[in-house]
Amino acid sequence: QVQLEESGGGLVQPGGSLRLSCVGSGDISGYVIGWHRQAAGQERETVGFITYSGHTHLYPSAKDRFVISRDVDKRTVYLEMNNLKPEDTAVYYCKLRGSNNWGRGTQVTVSE
């Protein structure tokens, strides 16, 4: 099974942007890959996902501000986040649908 690794997090001011990357150890084209996040003391929630055909779906908290895309040749799925808000602060994870393998995630902090 393909293993995924997240990167690209950091500290950003409100209204700023970040692009997270999720790199696969192998071919990602045959998988549905989701982005998820977990804020301190809260349940993990799904941000959105991209299907094997490249169709994307974003959940309400991310719609209109976030974009999911992928580069199959680079084995990478991206989460572009715009107009970031303090409530977007969380550890962000990517995961294969149906898998219970969670990576270490990447921390995103939105603060002045």
DAURMO-V483033 format. One record per residue. N is the residue number from 1. RES is the residue in one small letter. PSI is psi as a letter, one per 20 degrees, with the letter a starting at -180 (none if undefined). OMEGA is omega in degrees with one decimal (999 if undefined). NEAR is the number of other ideal C-beta (glycine too) atoms within 8 Angstrom. Layout:
n->N res->RES psi->PSI omega->OMEGA near->NEAR
n->N res->RES psi->PSI omega->OMEGA near->NEAR
This chain:
n->1 res->q psi->q omega->180.0 near->5
n->2 res->v psi->p omega->174.1 near->10
n->3 res->q psi->q omega->-177.3 near->8
n->4 res->l psi->q omega->177.7 near->14
n->5 res->e psi->p omega->-178.1 near->9
n->6 res->e psi->q omega->173.7 near->15
n->7 res->s psi->r omega->173.8 near->8
n->8 res->g psi->i omega->179.7 near->9
n->9 res->g psi->r omega->178.8 near->13
n->10 res->g psi->a omega->179.0 near->8
n->11 res->l psi->p omega->-179.4 near->4
n->12 res->v psi->q omega->178.5 near->10
n->13 res->q psi->q omega->175.4 near->7
n->14 res->p psi->p omega->-176.8 near->9
n->15 res->g psi->i omega->-178.8 near->5
n->16 res->g psi->a omega->-177.0 near->8
n->17 res->s psi->q omega->173.6 near->9
n->18 res->l psi->q omega->172.0 near->12
n->19 res->r psi->o omega->177.1 near->9
n->20 res->l psi->q omega->178.1 near->17
n->21 res->s psi->q omega->178.3 near->10
n->22 res->c psi->o omega->-174.5 near->14
n->23 res->v psi->p omega->178.8 near->10
n->24 res->g psi->q omega->178.3 near->13
n->25 res->s psi->i omega->179.0 near->8
n->26 res->g psi->a omega->-178.5 near->6
n->27 res->d psi->p omega->-178.6 near->8
n->28 res->i psi->i omega->-170.1 near->13
n->29 res->s psi->h omega->-176.8 near->6
n->30 res->g psi->j omega->-173.5 near->5
n->31 res->y psi->q omega->164.6 near->10
n->32 res->v psi->p omega->-177.4 near->10
n->33 res->i psi->p omega->-177.9 near->15
n->34 res->g psi->q omega->169.2 near->12
n->35 res->w psi->p omega->-178.0 near->16
n->36 res->h psi->r omega->176.8 near->12
n->37 res->r psi->q omega->178.0 near->13
n->38 res->q psi->o omega->175.5 near->11
n->39 res->a psi->q omega->-178.1 near->9
n->40 res->a psi->p omega->177.2 near->4
n->41 res->g psi->j omega->-178.0 near->3
n->42 res->q psi->r omega->176.6 near->8
n->43 res->e psi->q omega->174.2 near->4
n->44 res->r psi->p omega->178.7 near->8
n->45 res->e psi->q omega->178.5 near->10
n->46 res->t psi->p omega->177.3 near->9
n->47 res->v psi->g omega->-179.6 near->14
n->48 res->g psi->a omega->179.9 near->14
n->49 res->f psi->r omega->175.9 near->12
n->50 res->i psi->p omega->-177.0 near->12
n->51 res->t psi->r omega->-179.9 near->8
n->52 res->y psi->i omega->177.3 near->7
n->53 res->s psi->i omega->179.5 near->4
n->54 res->g psi->j omega->176.6 near->7
n->55 res->h psi->p omega->-179.6 near->6
n->56 res->t psi->q omega->174.9 near->11
n->57 res->h psi->p omega->177.5 near->6
n->58 res->l psi->p omega->179.1 near->10
n->59 res->y psi->r omega->-170.9 near->10
n->60 res->p psi->h omega->-177.1 near->4
n->61 res->s psi->h omega->-174.8 near->6
n->62 res->a psi->i omega->-174.9 near->10
n->63 res->k psi->q omega->178.7 near->8
n->64 res->d psi->i omega->178.6 near->2
n->65 res->r psi->h omega->-175.8 near->8
n->66 res->f psi->q omega->177.4 near->12
n->67 res->v psi->p omega->174.5 near->9
n->68 res->i psi->p omega->177.4 near->14
n->69 res->s psi->r omega->178.6 near->9
n->70 res->r psi->q omega->172.6 near->11
n->71 res->d psi->o omega->-174.9 near->8
n->72 res->v psi->h omega->-179.0 near->8
n->73 res->d psi->h omega->178.4 near->4
n->74 res->k psi->j omega->179.6 near->6
n->75 res->r psi->k omega->-172.3 near->11
n->76 res->t psi->p omega->170.2 near->11
n->77 res->v psi->p omega->-177.2 near->14
n->78 res->y psi->q omega->168.9 near->13
n->79 res->l psi->o omega->177.5 near->15
n->80 res->e psi->p omega->-175.8 near->12
n->81 res->m psi->p omega->-178.0 near->13
n->82 res->n psi->r omega->179.0 near->8
n->83 res->n psi->l omega->-175.5 near->6
n->84 res->l psi->q omega->-178.3 near->14
n->85 res->k psi->q omega->178.1 near->7
n->86 res->p psi->h omega->179.8 near->7
n->87 res->e psi->i omega->173.2 near->6
n->88 res->d psi->i omega->179.0 near->10
n->89 res->t psi->p omega->-175.9 near->9
n->90 res->a psi->r omega->166.5 near->11
n->91 res->v psi->p omega->-177.4 near->11
n->92 res->y psi->p omega->-177.5 near->16
n->93 res->y psi->q omega->166.5 near->14
n->94 res->c psi->q omega->-174.6 near->14
n->95 res->k psi->q omega->172.5 near->12
n->96 res->l psi->p omega->176.5 near->12
n->97 res->r psi->p omega->178.8 near->9
n->98 res->g psi->i omega->178.6 near->4
n->99 res->s psi->q omega->173.9 near->7
n->100 res->n psi->j omega->-179.2 near->3
n->101 res->n psi->o omega->177.0 near->9
n->102 res->w psi->p omega->176.6 near->6
n->103 res->g psi->a omega->-179.6 near->11
n->104 res->r psi->i omega->180.0 near->5
n->105 res->g psi->r omega->177.2 near->11
n->106 res->t psi->p omega->-174.3 near->12
n->107 res->q psi->p omega->172.8 near->9
n->108 res->v psi->p omega->178.9 near->17
n->109 res->t psi->p omega->179.9 near->9
n->110 res->v psi->o omega->-174.2 near->13
n->111 res->s psi->q omega->176.6 near->8
n->112 res->e psi->none omega->999 near->3
